[in-house]
Amino acid sequence: MAHTVILHIAGEPSVAGELEELPKATDTIVMVMNPRQKDGKDLHYLDNNVTKVIWPLNKISFIEILDSASEDKIIGFVRE
């Protein structure tokens, strides 16, 4: 089960994405699937066809884990 998260990276805007599993205390990297801005837009420093990014955990200040209700409210788009 993938976890939807928001990564707070030092010196960068927050990044939303999915993690297959949460990082363990012994991990040094985190692999994020479908990285994007919190509003769903592409990250300007990634190529358009990138689906996974590996960040070193020492660059990440903290990780927010979203439940399914928060995920729809923060990331979802509905055009009316």
C-alpha positions in Angstrom: 0.0 0.0 0.0 1.5 3.3 -1.1 1.5 6.2 1.4 0.8 9.7 0.1 3.2 12.1 1.7 4.5 15.7 1.7 8.3 16.0 1.9 9.7 19.2 3.3 13.1 19.5 1.7 15.6 22.1 3.0 15.7 25.2 0.8 13.0 23.9 -1.6 9.2 24.1 -1.8 7.4 21.1 -0.4 7.0 18.0 -2.6 4.0 15.7 -2.7 4.3 12.1 -3.8 3.8 8.5 -2.8 6.1 6.1 -0.9 5.8 2.3 -1.1 6.8 2.1 2.5 7.8 4.6 5.2 11.5 5.1 5.8 13.1 3.1 8.6 15.6 4.5 11.1 18.5 2.8 9.2 17.5 4.3 5.8 19.6 7.0 4.1 17.4 7.6 1.1 13.7 7.9 0.3 12.3 6.9 -3.1 9.3 9.0 -4.0 6.9 8.0 -6.8 5.0 10.7 -8.9 6.8 13.7 -7.4 4.8 17.0 -7.8 4.1 20.2 -6.1 1.4 20.2 -3.4 -1.0 21.7 -5.9 -0.4 18.9 -8.4 1.9 20.9 -10.8 5.1 19.5 -12.2 8.4 20.2 -10.4 10.4 22.7 -12.6 13.7 20.9 -11.9 12.5 17.5 -13.0 12.1 16.2 -16.6 8.5 15.7 -17.7 8.7 11.9 -17.9 10.2 11.3 -14.4 8.1 8.9 -12.3 10.5 8.2 -9.4 13.0 10.3 -7.5 15.5 9.4 -4.8 16.3 12.0 -2.2 18.8 11.6 0.6 17.1 11.7 4.0 19.6 14.2 5.3 18.1 16.9 3.0 14.5 16.3 4.3 13.4 18.3 7.3 10.3 16.2 7.9 7.7 14.1 6.2 3.9 14.6 6.5 1.8 11.4 5.9 -1.6 12.2 4.5 -4.7 10.1 5.1 -7.1 9.5 2.2 -9.5 12.4 3.2 -6.6 14.9 3.4 -5.2 13.6 0.1 -8.4 14.4 -1.8 -8.7 17.9 -0.2 -5.1 19.0 -0.7 -4.0 17.4 -4.0 -7.2 16.6 -5.9 -8.5 18.8 -8.7 -12.1 19.3 -9.7 -13.2 21.7 -12.4 -16.7 23.0 -12.1 
